[in-house]
Amino acid sequence: MVAKNTVTSPPVMTGQKYPPDGRFVAFQEYNSRFVYVYSFETAELWTSEPYMQEDDVRDRVLGWDSNNQLYISRHFGNCDFSKMSQ
């Protein structure tokens, strides 16, 4: 995630996950399809938004490993179960 902004406080978060070193928080905003990473040290906010070309792609935070590496899941496509019965 390269796109970044400097913010004075992080946005409203859901699904927040903290790495073992506690320097960042990874999260989604409510009803968002992007992942954000906020740095407590620099007040920078990174997002996966610039890398989403399709409208039906969603990123979700899975968590951090013991080496402070972030893992996310990326879902492609809409879940429309109404078409299954046709």
ChimeraX attribute file (.defattr): number of C-alpha atoms within 10 A of each C-alpha:
attribute: neighborCount
match mode: 1-to-1
recipient: residues
	/A:1	13
	/A:2	11
	/A:3	13
	/A:4	15
	/A:5	12
	/A:6	13
	/A:7	13
	/A:8	10
	/A:9	11
	/A:10	17
	/A:11	14
	/A:12	9
	/A:13	13
	/A:14	14
	/A:15	15
	/A:16	16
	/A:17	18
	/A:18	17
	/A:19	17
	/A:20	13
	/A:21	9
	/A:22	12
	/A:23	13
	/A:24	20
	/A:25	21
	/A:26	27
	/A:27	24
	/A:28	22
	/A:29	16
	/A:30	12
	/A:31	7
	/A:32	13
	/A:33	19
	/A:34	21
	/A:35	23
	/A:36	26
	/A:37	23
	/A:38	23
	/A:39	17
	/A:40	14
	/A:41	9
	/A:42	12
	/A:43	16
	/A:44	18
	/A:45	24
	/A:46	18
	/A:47	19
	/A:48	17
	/A:49	17
	/A:50	10
	/A:51	11
	/A:52	13
	/A:53	8
	/A:54	9
	/A:55	10
	/A:56	12
	/A:57	14
	/A:58	19
	/A:59	19
	/A:60	19
	/A:61	21
	/A:62	15
	/A:63	19
	/A:64	17
	/A:65	12
	/A:66	9
	/A:67	9
	/A:68	15
	/A:69	10
	/A:70	17
	/A:71	12
	/A:72	13
	/A:73	12
	/A:74	12
	/A:75	13
	/A:76	12
	/A:77	10
	/A:78	10
	/A:79	9
	/A:80	7
	/A:81	8
	/A:82	7
	/A:83	7
	/A:84	6
	/A:85	5
	/A:86	5
